[in-house]
Amino acid sequence: MPLFTYICESCRKSSELLVRSSDTPPCPHCGKQTLVKQASAILPKMGPTRTTGALPPSCESCASRGSCPNL
């Protein structure tokens, strides 16, 4: 289930809720059915990240050329 940001038209409070995209939940603050889904920011796709400082031995030669796919 995706995370959506809602603003309640009754109490004007913002909430982030995990819901099915077709469902509109009640406001967790006032309980009314007046939540309005807000536009979400789209995050850029992130590539793989390295978690260690050392390269595997098989990558040392291509890394020195700047073309290692693991960087």
N, CA, C and O atoms as a GROMACS GRO file, in nm:
protein
  284
    1MET      N    1   0.085  -0.118   0.000
    1MET     CA    2   0.000   0.000   0.000
    1MET      C    3   0.089   0.124   0.000
    1MET      O    4   0.188   0.131   0.074
    2PRO      N    5   0.055   0.221  -0.082
    2PRO     CA    6   0.136   0.343  -0.088
    2PRO      C    7   0.106   0.440   0.026
    2PRO      O    8   0.000   0.436   0.087
    3LEU      N    9   0.202   0.527   0.051
    3LEU     CA   10   0.188   0.631   0.152
    3LEU      C   11   0.138   0.758   0.084
    3LEU      O   12   0.198   0.804  -0.013
    4PHE      N   13   0.028   0.814   0.133
    4PHE     CA   14  -0.028   0.936   0.078
    4PHE      C   15  -0.036   1.044   0.185
    4PHE      O   16  -0.053   1.014   0.303
    5THR      N   17  -0.023   1.168   0.143
    5THR     CA   18  -0.041   1.281   0.233
    5THR      C   19  -0.181   1.337   0.209
    5THR      O   20  -0.221   1.359   0.095
    6TYR      N   21  -0.253   1.360   0.318
    6TYR     CA   22  -0.389   1.414   0.311
    6TYR      C   23  -0.397   1.540   0.397
    6TYR      O   24  -0.324   1.554   0.495
    7ILE      N   25  -0.487   1.630   0.359
    7ILE     CA   26  -0.522   1.745   0.443
    7ILE      C   27  -0.672   1.739   0.465
    7ILE      O   28  -0.750   1.722   0.371
    8CYS      N   29  -0.713   1.753   0.591
    8CYS     CA   30  -0.854   1.749   0.627
    8CYS      C   31  -0.916   1.887   0.603
    8CYS      O   32  -0.864   1.988   0.651
    9GLU      N   33  -1.025   1.891   0.529
    9GLU     CA   34  -1.095   2.018   0.504
    9GLU      C   35  -1.166   2.070   0.628
    9GLU      O   36  -1.195   2.189   0.636
   10SER      N   37  -1.194   1.982   0.724
   10SER     CA   38  -1.264   2.025   0.846
   10SER      C   39  -1.169   2.084   0.949
   10SER      O   40  -1.191   2.195   0.998
   11CYS      N   41  -1.063   2.011   0.984
   11CYS     CA   42  -0.973   2.058   1.090
   11CYS      C   43  -0.842   2.115   1.036
   11CYS      O   44  -0.762   2.168   1.113
   12ARG      N   45  -0.819   2.104   0.904
   12ARG     CA   46  -0.701   2.160   0.836
   12ARG      C   47  -0.569   2.096   0.879
   12ARG      O   48  -0.463   2.156   0.859
   13LYS      N   49  -0.573   1.977   0.937
   13LYS     CA   50  -0.451   1.908   0.978
   13LYS      C   51  -0.404   1.815   0.866
   13LYS      O   52  -0.485   1.760   0.791
   14SER      N   53  -0.273   1.799   0.857
   14SER     CA   54  -0.212   1.714   0.756
   14SER      C   55  -0.179   1.578   0.817
   14SER      O   56  -0.143   1.568   0.934
   15SER      N   57  -0.193   1.472   0.736
   15SER     CA   58  -0.163   1.336   0.781
   15SER      C   59  -0.101   1.258   0.667
   15SER      O   60  -0.138   1.276   0.551
   16GLU      N   61  -0.005   1.171   0.700
   16GLU     CA   62   0.049   1.077   0.604
   16GLU      C   63  -0.005   0.940   0.642
   16GLU      O   64   0.013   0.893   0.754
   17LEU      N   65  -0.073   0.876   0.546
   17LEU     CA   66  -0.141   0.750   0.575
   17LEU      C   67  -0.110   0.646   0.470
   17LEU      O   68  -0.098   0.678   0.351
   18LEU      N   69  -0.097   0.520   0.512
   18LEU     CA   70  -0.083   0.408   0.421
   18LEU      C   71  -0.223   0.358   0.386
   18LEU      O   72  -0.293   0.305   0.472
   19VAL      N   73  -0.264   0.376   0.262
   19VAL     CA   74  -0.398   0.336   0.220
   19VAL      C   75  -0.394   0.285   0.076
   19VAL      O   76  -0.302   0.315   0.001
   20ARG      N   77  -0.495   0.210   0.040
   20ARG     CA   78  -0.512   0.174  -0.101
   20ARG      C   79  -0.547   0.302  -0.176
   20ARG      O   80  -0.613   0.391  -0.122
   21SER      N   81  -0.501   0.312  -0.299
   21SER     CA   82  -0.521   0.436  -0.373
   21SER      C   83  -0.668   0.469  -0.397
   21SER      O   84  -0.702   0.586  -0.417
   22SER      N   85  -0.756   0.370  -0.396
   22SER     CA   86  -0.898   0.395  -0.419
   22SER      C   87  -0.974   0.430  -0.291
   22SER      O   88  -1.088   0.476  -0.298
   23ASP      N   89  -0.912   0.410  -0.174
   23ASP     CA   90  -0.979   0.437  -0.046
   23ASP      C   91  -0.950   0.579   0.001
   23ASP      O   92  -0.841   0.632  -0.022
   24THR      N   93  -1.046   0.640   0.068
   24THR     CA   94  -1.025   0.767   0.138
   24THR      C   95  -1.061   0.745   0.284
   24THR      O   96  -1.179   0.730   0.317
   25PRO      N   97  -0.962   0.742   0.370
   25PRO     CA   98  -0.986   0.712   0.512
   25PRO      C   99  -1.045   0.833   0.585
   25PRO      O  100  -1.040   0.944   0.534
   26PRO      N  101  -1.099   0.811   0.705
   26PRO     CA  102  -1.141   0.925   0.787
   26PRO      C  103  -1.019   0.997   0.844
   26PRO      O  104  -0.912   0.937   0.854
   27CYS      N  105  -1.035   1.122   0.880
   27CYS     CA  106  -0.928   1.201   0.938
   27CYS      C  107  -0.889   1.139   1.074
   27CYS      O  108  -0.976   1.116   1.158
   28PRO      N  109  -0.760   1.112   1.096
   28PRO     CA  110  -0.719   1.056   1.224
   28PRO      C  111  -0.728   1.157   1.339
   28PRO      O  112  -0.719   1.118   1.455
   29HIS      N  113  -0.744   1.286   1.307
   29HIS     CA  114  -0.752   1.390   1.410
   29HIS      C  115  -0.896   1.418   1.454
   29HIS      O  116  -0.925   1.426   1.574
   30CYS      N  117  -0.986   1.434   1.355
   30CYS     CA  118  -1.124   1.470   1.391
   30CYS      C  119  -1.227   1.363   1.355
   30CYS      O  120  -1.342   1.371   1.398
   31GLY      N  121  -1.186   1.261   1.276
   31GLY     CA  122  -1.275   1.151   1.243
   31GLY      C  123  -1.369   1.176   1.127
   31GLY      O  124  -1.445   1.087   1.090
   32LYS      N  125  -1.368   1.295   1.068
   32LYS     CA  126  -1.459   1.326   0.957
   32LYS      C  127  -1.405   1.272   0.826
   32LYS      O  128  -1.285   1.249   0.811
   33GLN      N  129  -1.493   1.251   0.731
   33GLN     CA  130  -1.459   1.198   0.598
   33GLN      C  131  -1.428   1.310   0.500
   33GLN      O  132  -1.478   1.310   0.388
   34THR      N  133  -1.347   1.406   0.541
   34THR     CA  134  -1.320   1.523   0.456
   34THR      C  135  -1.173   1.535   0.418
   34THR      O  136  -1.123   1.646   0.399
   35LEU      N  137  -1.103   1.422   0.408
   35LEU     CA  138  -0.962   1.426   0.369
   35LEU      C  139  -0.949   1.446   0.218
   35LEU      O  140  -1.026   1.391   0.140
   36VAL      N  141  -0.850   1.526   0.180
   36VAL     CA  142  -0.821   1.551   0.040
   36VAL      C  143  -0.677   1.509   0.016
   36VAL      O  144  -0.585   1.558   0.082
   37LYS      N  145  -0.657   1.418  -0.081
   37LYS     CA  146  -0.523   1.369  -0.112
   37LYS      C  147  -0.442   1.481  -0.177
   37LYS      O  148  -0.492   1.552  -0.264
   38GLN      N  149  -0.318   1.496  -0.134
   38GLN     CA  150  -0.229   1.599  -0.187
   38GLN      C  151  -0.138   1.541  -0.295
   38GLN      O  152  -0.110   1.421  -0.295
   39ALA      N  153  -0.092   1.626  -0.384
   39ALA     CA  154   0.001   1.582  -0.487
   39ALA      C  155   0.131   1.540  -0.421
   39ALA      O  156   0.178   1.606  -0.328
   40SER      N  157   0.189   1.434  -0.469
   40SER     CA  158   0.314   1.382  -0.413
   40SER      C  159   0.431   1.425  -0.498
   40SER      O  160   0.420   1.440  -0.619
   41ALA      N  161   0.544   1.446  -0.432
   41ALA     CA  162   0.667   1.472  -0.504
   41ALA      C  163   0.719   1.340  -0.559
   41ALA      O  164   0.714   1.238  -0.489
   42ILE      N  165   0.767   1.341  -0.680
   42ILE     CA  166   0.820   1.220  -0.741
   42ILE      C  167   0.971   1.219  -0.720
   42ILE      O  168   1.041   1.314  -0.757
   43LEU      N  169   1.018   1.112  -0.660
   43LEU     CA  170   1.161   1.100  -0.632
   43LEU      C  171   1.232   1.042  -0.753
   43LEU      O  172   1.179   0.953  -0.819
   44PRO      N  173   1.352   1.092  -0.784
   44PRO     CA  174   1.426   1.034  -0.896
   44PRO      C  175   1.469   0.893  -0.862
   44PRO      O  176   1.492   0.859  -0.746
   45LYS      N  177   1.480   0.811  -0.965
   45LYS     CA  178   1.525   0.674  -0.945
   45LYS      C  179   1.671   0.677  -0.903
   45LYS      O  180   1.754   0.741  -0.968
   46MET      N  181   1.700   0.610  -0.796
   46MET     CA  182   1.836   0.606  -0.746
   46MET      C  183   1.902   0.476  -0.791
   46MET      O  184   1.840   0.370  -0.787
   47GLY      N  185   2.025   0.486  -0.832
   47GLY     CA  186   2.101   0.368  -0.871
   47GLY      C  187   2.155   0.296  -0.750
   47GLY      O  188   2.134   0.341  -0.637
   48PRO      N  189   2.224   0.187  -0.772
   48PRO     CA  190   2.281   0.114  -0.659
   48PRO      C  191   2.389   0.197  -0.592
   48PRO      O  192   2.460   0.274  -0.657
   49THR      N  193   2.400   0.182  -0.463
   49THR     CA  194   2.502   0.254  -0.388
   49THR      C  195   2.598   0.155  -0.328
   49THR      O  196   2.562   0.042  -0.297
   50ARG      N  197   2.720   0.198  -0.313
   50ARG     CA  198   2.822   0.114  -0.251
   50ARG      C  199   2.820   0.138  -0.102
   50ARG      O  200   2.806   0.251  -0.057
   51THR      N  201   2.835   0.031  -0.026
   51THR     CA  202   2.835   0.045   0.119
   51THR      C  203   2.972   0.021   0.179
   51THR      O  204   2.992   0.043   0.299
   52THR      N  205   3.067  -0.025   0.099
   52THR     CA  206   3.200  -0.049   0.152
   52THR      C  207   3.299   0.043   0.082
   52THR      O  208   3.272   0.092  -0.028
   53GLY      N  209   3.412   0.066   0.145
   53GLY     CA  210   3.512   0.155   0.088
   53GLY      C  211   3.602   0.087  -0.014
   53GLY      O  212   3.658   0.154  -0.100
   54ALA      N  213   3.617  -0.045  -0.006
   54ALA     CA  214   3.708  -0.117  -0.095
   54ALA      C  215   3.632  -0.178  -0.212
   54ALA      O  216   3.520  -0.226  -0.197
   55LEU      N  217   3.696  -0.175  -0.329
   55LEU     CA  218   3.638  -0.240  -0.446
   55LEU      C  219   3.679  -0.386  -0.449
   55LEU      O  220   3.788  -0.420  -0.401
   56PRO      N  221   3.595  -0.473  -0.503
   56PRO     CA  222   3.637  -0.612  -0.522
   56PRO      C  223   3.755  -0.615  -0.620
   56PRO      O  224   3.766  -0.526  -0.705
   57PRO      N  225   3.842  -0.714  -0.610
   57PRO     CA  226   3.959  -0.720  -0.699
   57PRO      C  227   3.924  -0.715  -0.847
   57PRO      O  228   3.999  -0.658  -0.926
   58SER      N  229   3.812  -0.773  -0.886
   58SER     CA  230   3.774  -0.772  -1.027
   58SER      C  231   3.738  -0.632  -1.077
   58SER      O  232   3.733  -0.612  -1.199
   59CYS      N  233   3.712  -0.537  -0.989
   59CYS     CA  234   3.672  -0.402  -1.029
   59CYS      C  235   3.786  -0.302  -1.032
   59CYS      O  236   3.770  -0.192  -1.085
   60GLU      N  237   3.900  -0.338  -0.977
   60GLU     CA  238   4.008  -0.240  -0.964
   60GLU      C  239   4.053  -0.185  -1.099
   60GLU      O  240   4.081  -0.066  -1.110
   61SER      N  241   4.063  -0.271  -1.201
   61SER     CA  242   4.112  -0.223  -1.331
   61SER      C  243   4.008  -0.136  -1.402
   61SER      O  244   4.045  -0.034  -1.459
   62CYS      N  245   3.881  -0.171  -1.400
   62CYS     CA  246   3.781  -0.088  -1.467
   62CYS      C  247   3.754   0.039  -1.389
   62CYS      O  248   3.719   0.141  -1.448
   63ALA      N  249   3.769   0.037  -1.256
   63ALA     CA  250   3.749   0.156  -1.175
   63ALA      C  251   3.857   0.259  -1.205
   63ALA      O  252   3.830   0.380  -1.204
   64SER      N  253   3.979   0.212  -1.232
   64SER     CA  254   4.086   0.307  -1.262
   64SER      C  255   4.062   0.377  -1.396
   64SER      O  256   4.111   0.488  -1.418
   65ARG      N  257   3.986   0.315  -1.484
   65ARG     CA  258   3.950   0.377  -1.613
   65ARG      C  259   3.823   0.462  -1.600
   65ARG      O  260   3.788   0.535  -1.693
   66GLY      N  261   3.755   0.454  -1.487
   66GLY     CA  262   3.632   0.530  -1.466
   66GLY      C  263   3.510   0.468  -1.528
   66GLY      O  264   3.410   0.537  -1.551
   67SER      N  265   3.514   0.338  -1.557
   67SER     CA  266   3.399   0.273  -1.620
   67SER      C  267   3.349   0.152  -1.543
   67SER      O  268   3.291   0.061  -1.602
   68CYS      N  269   3.370   0.149  -1.413
   68CYS     CA  270   3.326   0.037  -1.332
   68CYS      C  271   3.174   0.045  -1.310
   68CYS      O  272   3.126   0.147  -1.262
   69PRO      N  273   3.100  -0.058  -1.344
   69PRO     CA  274   2.954  -0.056  -1.325
   69PRO      C  275   2.914  -0.064  -1.177
   69PRO      O  276   2.798  -0.041  -1.144
   70ASN      N  277   3.009  -0.096  -1.090
   70ASN     CA  278   2.978  -0.107  -0.947
   70ASN      C  279   2.999   0.023  -0.871
   70ASN      O  280   2.981   0.027  -0.750
   71LEU      N  281   3.038   0.130  -0.941
   71LEU     CA  282   3.059   0.258  -0.874
   71LEU      C  283   2.933   0.338  -0.874
   71LEU      O  284   2.930   0.449  -0.822
   0.00000   0.00000   0.00000
